[in-house]
Amino acid sequence: MNAWYQLSLKVAATLSDAVSGLLFDLGSCGVQVDDEPHSGCVCLKAYFAETQDRTQVTAGLRRGLDALCEQGLPHTEGLNEVAVRIDAVPQEDWSSGWRQHFKPLFPTPRIAVCPPWDQVPQPEGGCTIVIEPKMAFGTGAHETTRLALVAIDETLTAGDRVLDVGTGSGILSIAAVKLGAADAVGVDIDPLAVENARENVAKNGVAGRVEALAGSASDLDGTFDLVVANMISSVLVPMLPTLKTRLEPLGRLILCGALAREEPAFVGAVEAAGLAVKTVLREGEWVCVVVGRG
């Protein structure tokens, strides 16, 4: 039985980030962007678990596309008329399908991310992270993952204890310990993500310093020097009070997953939770906010 399905649609290249964000908001665990040369368009392929109702996902996508049109963004004419195609995806096809697209990445001068079949040397003074691409989110290809890695590189202090909420592939926990954290705990509500994270932890030789657990931040006790949460803003905002309780008094919190158009409201929600914004990082249509206790 197929465990996943793929939703495909073609949109203007200028709307790639906005529609990708919409697909993640709807629960996609991965979005592949394929350029269509000379057309000004891209083909988006979003992967969803079979348990996610296709009718609800499609209806949500239609509402989101209508909202984009109403915002009057450039090149939205006819956006709500785009054809949406849904195909079943055998679970075993996921890794092989991604092999042709997953190449080594260098999100910062000190961090390299690569698949097991195309490993690269460790950057000077930094680390190489080996990620097996599966259904778990976090190969380093998406802007929010890259922003989180940049923020970790700039914010981490040697010896920090790190909490990675929504760990996905485990990439952020692995990066933290390889850059000098004492240890890291990654939590995720998806058992397949936890399984993938543990596999990647073993591949990177950090099993003694990174623990991947099923659950959420509210299931843990204790506090951490650095907390990282890379997920959509509609999930992040309700979690802010819990994330704050996981912070040491002088701890830092990295929040990734808000769209640029959401930045004012997102920053307002962060400040309303009693947190102080220290830094805002941006890439494409996405923002990453580094905060501390107010």
GIKA-V584020 format. One record per helix or strand. SS is the DSSP state (2 for helix, 1 for strand). FROM is the first residue (numbers start at 0). TO is the last residue. If there is no record, write none. Layout:
ss:SS from:FROM to:TO
ss:SS from:FROM to:TO
This chain:
ss:1 from:3 to:11
ss:2 from:12 to:24
ss:1 from:29 to:35
ss:1 from:40 to:48
ss:2 from:53 to:69
ss:2 from:78 to:80
ss:1 from:84 to:88
ss:2 from:92 to:98
ss:1 from:104 to:107
ss:1 from:110 to:113
ss:1 from:126 to:129
ss:2 from:142 to:154
ss:1 from:160 to:164
ss:2 from:170 to:177
ss:1 from:182 to:187
ss:2 from:190 to:202
ss:1 from:209 to:213
ss:2 from:216 to:218
ss:1 from:223 to:229
ss:2 from:232 to:244
ss:1 from:246 to:258
ss:2 from:259 to:271
ss:1 from:274 to:282
ss:1 from:285 to:292
